[in-house]
Amino acid sequence: MFNDQSNLFTCSLILLLFTLVGTVHAETLTIYSGRSKSLVEPIIKQFEEKSGIQVEVSYGNTTQLAAALLTEGAKSPAALFWAQDAGALGAVSKNAMFEKLPETILTKVPSGFRDADGFWIATSGRARVLAYAPERVEMKELPQSIFDLTQPMWKGRVGWAPTNASFQAFVTSLRVQVGEERTEKWLRDMKANGAKKYAKNTPIIEALAAGEIDVGLPNHYYLLRFKSKDANFPVAQTFFKASDPGNLVNIAGVGMLKSSKNKEAALKFVEFLLSAKAQQYFTSDVFEYPAIEGVTPHTNLLPLSELLQLAPTFNLNDMDDLDGTVKLLRRVEIL
């Protein structure tokens, strides 16, 4: 009996020691995430279960997190910055804070979905679209360019969201593509043409259904959320002509900090985000475009190759001047 008790005690002690050792040596990965918790927590939990790596996430506004990284510098606890848009990644990248990613990771996505110098990579894509009310607007009437929305026929019929981050990112891209002067003229002409202001993208979709406006400028996935609940929801969406600035394809993406103390775990996480399983989650559950080929997009989304043919071509890194955009919007008095 004594021996049995001794053996039991010894086994329990060994198990306790293994647990303590495992706890002490468990890998921990710290991420600054501009992506909302409700969207990305499920995929983070899957990574933890698969890898055994514990993930600590600081959630926040993408722009504010980028500013925090620039302030913290090499002292930042973050190993990865998972941003909501390319502009924030560009701001951090231009301050030489990212480690170049391996070619084996970079080549997983099309060239337009990664930094030209390899310092960040897209994890999913989202497109600016022209949403419209098909009961009141026929396809043949729709404008071919975002600049056509300033025509008299669209007076008082267009909805936009000047205070929304995705719209401001779009205006930043417009400044990069066509210059400050033409962008300001477009904004002023839209304002003079009676464009109606909404706080966010969702109210634009609701306003279209309610008959308040006939066309709007949201991101693509807002309508898909309504359609997932009601296939007959009375709003549709399309793109402008190929390469038009209105067809901005922005990305959510990730960069690895040079100062990271756990780069091996960080790269494992990036690889997981670009796995078929994670990419299928982003398109099936979040309604975003996958960043890699070979993933079945949501039934209401174009294949990635077709989307990229419609998108304008420019360096997404150059979308880092949000402050300049905010100043412009205030000067035009639409903020």
Buried (B, 14 or more C-beta within 10 A) or exposed (E): EEEEEEEEEEEEEEEEEEEEEEEEEEEEBBBBBBBEEEBBBEBBEBBEEEBEBEBEBEBBEBBEBBBBBBEBEEEBBBBBBBBBBBBBBBBBBBEEBBBBBEEEBBEBBBEBBBBEEBBBBBBBBBBBBBBBBEEBBEEEEBBEEBBBBBEEEBEEBBBBBBBBBBBBBBBBBBBBBBEEEBBBBBBBBBBEBEBBBBEBBBBBBBBBBEEBBBBBBBBBBBBBBBBBEEEEBBBBBEBBEEEBBBBBBBBBBBBBBBBBEBBEBBBBBBBBBBBEEBBBBBBBEBBBBBBBEEBEBBEBBBBBEEBBEBBBEBEBBBBBBBEEBBEBBEEBEBB
